[in-house]
Amino acid sequence: MVPPPLPGMRLVRSRSLWLICGQQFLRAAGYIFYATWFPTFLIYAGAALCWALLPPAGRIPDEARNQESS
């Protein structure tokens, strides 16, 4: 048994359908922005952030020395 087809105008007038389509459009746009921008961020800011978080090579901070001797 095949159900009768939905009338086209009923789908076009459906508020829920328009909201779902809008949500999917914005979700896809957000993903594209994230997928294209995030690698660029990691290249430029990520490398600088890595070096900023590392202490200078060969130097142990005084706070760490004091904790080891306690």
C-alpha positions as CSV (number, residue, x, y, z in Angstrom):
1,M,0.0,0.0,0.0
2,V,1.5,3.3,-1.2
3,P,0.6,6.4,0.8
4,P,-0.8,9.3,-1.1
5,P,1.8,12.0,-2.1
6,L,2.0,15.1,0.0
7,P,0.8,18.2,-1.7
8,G,3.7,20.5,-2.7
9,M,2.2,23.7,-1.3
10,R,1.8,22.0,2.1
11,L,5.5,21.4,2.3
12,V,6.4,24.9,1.0
13,R,4.1,26.5,3.7
14,S,5.5,24.3,6.5
15,R,7.2,26.5,9.1
16,S,9.1,23.5,10.5
17,L,10.6,22.7,7.1
18,W,11.8,26.2,6.6
19,L,13.4,26.3,10.1
20,I,15.1,23.0,9.5
21,C,16.4,24.2,6.1
22,G,17.7,27.4,7.7
23,Q,19.4,25.5,10.5
24,Q,21.1,23.2,8.0
25,F,22.3,26.1,5.9
26,L,23.8,27.9,9.0
27,R,25.3,24.7,10.3
28,A,27.0,24.1,7.0
29,A,28.2,27.7,6.7
30,G,29.7,27.4,10.3
31,Y,31.4,24.2,9.4
32,I,33.0,25.6,6.3
33,F,34.2,28.7,8.2
34,Y,35.7,26.4,10.9
35,A,37.2,23.9,8.4
36,T,38.9,26.7,6.4
37,W,39.9,29.1,9.2
38,F,41.1,26.7,12.0
39,P,44.1,25.3,10.0
40,T,45.2,28.8,9.3
41,F,44.9,29.7,13.0
42,L,47.0,26.7,14.0
43,I,49.7,27.6,11.5
44,Y,50.1,31.2,12.6
45,A,48.9,31.4,16.2
46,G,49.5,27.8,17.2
47,A,53.2,27.9,16.4
48,A,53.6,31.1,18.3
49,L,51.6,29.8,21.2
50,C,53.8,26.7,21.4
51,W,56.9,28.7,21.7
52,A,55.3,31.1,24.2
53,L,54.3,28.3,26.5
54,L,57.7,26.6,26.6
55,P,60.3,27.9,29.1
56,P,63.6,29.0,27.6
57,A,65.8,26.0,26.8
58,G,68.2,24.9,29.5
59,R,66.7,27.1,32.3
60,I,64.8,25.7,35.3
61,P,62.5,28.3,36.9
62,D,63.4,29.2,40.5
63,E,60.0,28.1,41.7
64,A,60.6,24.5,40.4
65,R,64.1,24.4,42.0
66,N,62.7,25.5,45.4
67,Q,60.0,22.8,45.2
68,E,62.5,20.0,44.4
69,S,64.6,20.8,47.4
70,S,61.7,20.9,49.9
